């Protein structure tokens, strides 16, 4: 990452760029999506025969609700009861706690028992610890980084065999415009920085940037191995009025510019189901809240740095550097 001064200058530029991107998104998202349906439009039978996993599916992007299996099961029953158009098929809830890598492994083992192909994986659960001190998991990883990147990355890698079983599958990572606010430095993922230099938005942004860079590297590696059946898509759903945002002290008038959870789901559902997304992806694509391709941050376009993120992630997960080849060749 160069000298401390160079890093600080990179952080200042990223912060300015990120704040500008967030401001643009906050002001323009309602105007640019007025013509899109809410909730997302799905044709009857569009998901017929497909198996879909969505993490944190009980209330938007809330990690803590997703950890409550009773709530999740109740929601599944409620959705089935409310569905009168036959669009909701079989549904079940499996517990997963992204703060625990062993819980992610348990989830994958439970899923493996079903011996089904997986057509769509939506990594939707996330966490933003607003105005709180630095937090670390029991394994010594920064909590923002584990919940938003490390745990979803492990889930992707463990579910790759199921994704490869499907003739066509896709991974959709719910990202954030906040990734523009940060620079990524894998050497800091397990180390404490000075409290007066800690910034919660930067910590959240770096975790989303790492998530994005890991997914891009996975897509590139799959493409190099001539595997075209898996599409890797990241999507920024906009500024959404969810439990994460409720932590932020904002006035009521600003809520007007935010998406409802249903509006925020539009781009995610589009990326998970639309044939047009796959046509344009060619392995990887980054989509905006308006269901259109958009540009990621300059750091996310650095192939070498993306590879460094990939390698550090495998190291933290105690996975062999040749793990992907091992899965593909099984």
Protein Blocks (a to p, Z undefined) as FASTA:
>chain_A
ZZfklmmmmmmmmmmmmmmmmmmmmmmmmmmmmmpccdddddehklgoiacddehklnoj
afklmmmmklmmmmmmmmmmmpmnlpaccdddddddfkbmklmmmmmmmmmmnopacfbd
cdfbccddehiacdddfkopafklmmmmmmmmmmmmmmmmmmmmpmbdcddddddfklmm
pccdfklmmcccdfklpcfklmmmmmmmmmmmmmmmmmmmmmmnopakbccddddebjad
dfklmmpccdfklmmmpccfklmmmmmmmmmmpmklmmmnnopacddfkopacdddfklm
mmklmmmmmmmmmmmnopafklmmmmmmZZ
